[in-house]
């Protein structure tokens, strides 16, 4: 093979390097405008398919409450990356988000355990910050509580049955 450049510039490799230079090698006949070297490089660097994996990566229950749910999703993420169904960059972003969800679970569980203790404080803060909205909320909450609890009066005591506490 000679080093002479072809006379027709359209028979040159169309690969452009990051600094803007074009390859000067002759294009391969079956290379879609690329020389043999750049044709092999592009085939070796085949991009992943980037499928929509949202349904497959979802937790079995649809939420991420337990460590088992997160472990399941990260396992599916590993399988998709191994099958080249998503890029390593996207997989690392999703794995990072999964680790953040796992880390925040401890704080969420602590907060949920303290909810009964913190609820009165939260209500006072909400009443101070948003007095009009809190008044409407408190009124509607009282009405719904009254509607849920059936008003069953105690049966009247009959005079024939003695009172057990005497």
C-alpha positions in Angstrom: 0.0 0.0 0.0 1.4 3.4 -0.9 1.5 6.4 1.3 0.4 8.7 -1.5 -2.9 10.6 -0.8 -5.7 9.8 -3.1 -6.5 12.5 -5.6 -10.2 12.6 -4.7 -10.6 14.2 -1.2 -13.9 12.4 -0.8 -12.0 9.1 -0.5 -10.3 10.2 2.7 -11.3 9.1 6.1 -14.0 11.4 7.6 -13.0 10.9 11.2 -12.4 14.2 13.1 -10.3 14.2 16.2 -11.3 16.2 19.3 -8.9 19.0 18.3 -10.6 19.4 14.9 -8.0 17.6 12.7 -9.2 15.2 10.1 -7.7 11.8 9.5 -5.7 11.7 6.2 -5.8 7.9 5.6 -7.8 6.5 2.7 -11.3 5.5 3.5 -12.1 1.8 3.6 -14.5 0.6 0.9 -16.9 -0.9 3.5 -16.1 1.6 6.2 -18.8 4.3 5.6 -16.2 6.9 5.0 -13.8 5.8 7.7 -10.3 4.2 7.4 -9.7 0.7 8.6 -8.2 2.0 11.9 -11.1 4.3 12.8 -13.7 1.7 11.6 -12.3 -0.8 14.1 -12.3 1.8 16.9 -15.9 2.7 16.3 -17.0 -0.9 16.3 -15.0 -1.6 19.5 -16.6 1.4 21.2 -20.2 0.3 20.5 -22.6 2.4 22.6 -25.0 0.7 24.9 -28.6 0.5 23.9 -29.9 2.9 26.6 -33.2 1.1 26.9 -36.0 2.4 29.1 -35.4 0.3 32.2 -37.8 2.2 34.5 -40.3 -0.7 34.7 -37.5 -3.3 35.1 -35.6 -1.4 37.8 -38.7 -0.7 39.9 -39.0 -2.2 43.3 -41.4 -5.2 43.6 -43.7 -3.2 45.9 -43.3 0.1 43.9 -41.6 1.9 46.8 -38.2 1.9 48.4 -39.0 1.4 52.1 -36.7 -1.6 53.0 -33.1 -2.3 52.3 -34.3 -5.4 50.4 -36.1 -3.2 47.9 -33.0 -1.1 47.3 -30.8 -4.3 47.1 -33.2 -5.7 44.5 -33.1 -2.6 42.4 -29.3 -2.3 42.6 -29.0 -6.0 41.5 -31.2 -5.3 38.5 -29.0 -2.3 37.7 -25.9 -4.5 37.8 -27.6 -7.0 35.4 -28.5 -4.2 33.0 -25.0 -2.8 33.1 -23.4 -6.2 32.5 -25.7 -6.8 29.5 -24.6 -3.4 28.1 -28.2 -2.0 28.2 -27.2 1.3 29.8 -24.0 3.4 29.9 -21.6 3.2 32.8 -22.2 6.9 33.5 -26.0 6.4 33.8 -25.5 3.3 35.9 -23.1 5.1 38.3 -25.6 7.9 38.6 -28.4 5.5 39.5 -26.2 3.6 41.9 -25.3 6.8 43.6 -29.0 7.7 44.0 -29.6 4.2 45.4 -26.9 4.7 48.0 -28.4 8.1 49.0 -31.8 6.5 49.4 -30.3 3.8 51.6 -28.4 6.3 53.7 -31.5 8.5 54.2 -33.6 5.5 55.4 -32.1 5.6 58.9 -33.0 9.3 59.4 -36.5 8.6 58.0 -37.1 5.7 60.4 -35.9 7.9 63.3 -38.2 10.6 62.2 -41.1 8.3 61.9 -40.5 6.8 65.4 -40.5 10.3 66.9 -43.6 11.5 64.9 -46.0 11.2 67.9 -43.6 13.3 70.0 -42.9 15.9 67.3 -46.5 16.2 66.1 -47.7 18.7 68.7 -44.5 20.9 68.1 -45.1 20.8 64.4 -48.7 21.8 64.8 -47.7 24.8 67.0 -45.1 25.9 64.5 -47.6 25.6 61.6 -50.2 27.6 63.6 -47.6 30.3 64.2 -46.3 30.5 60.7 -49.7 30.0 58.8 -52.5 31.0 61.2 -55.3 31.3 58.6 -54.5 28.0 56.9 -54.0 26.2 60.1 -57.3 27.4 61.5 -59.1 25.9 58.4 -57.1 22.7 58.7 -57.9 22.3 62.4 -61.6 22.9 61.8 -61.8 20.4 59.0 -59.8 17.8 61.0 -62.2 18.2 63.9 -65.2 17.7 61.7 -63.7 14.6 60.1 -62.9 13.2 63.5 -66.4 13.7 64.7 -67.8 12.1 61.6 -65.6 9.0 62.0 -66.4 8.4 65.6 -70.0 7.1 66.0 -71.8 8.8 68.8 -73.2 5.9 70.8 -74.5 7.0 74.1 -74.2 4.6 77.0 -77.4 2.7 77.8 -79.3 4.1 80.7 -78.8 2.3 83.9 -81.9 0.5 85.1 -82.9 0.7 88.6 -83.2 -3.0 89.0 -79.5 -3.7 88.3 -77.3 -2.8 91.2 -74.2 -0.7 90.7 -71.2 -3.1 91.0 -69.0 -0.4 92.7 -70.4 0.2 96.1 
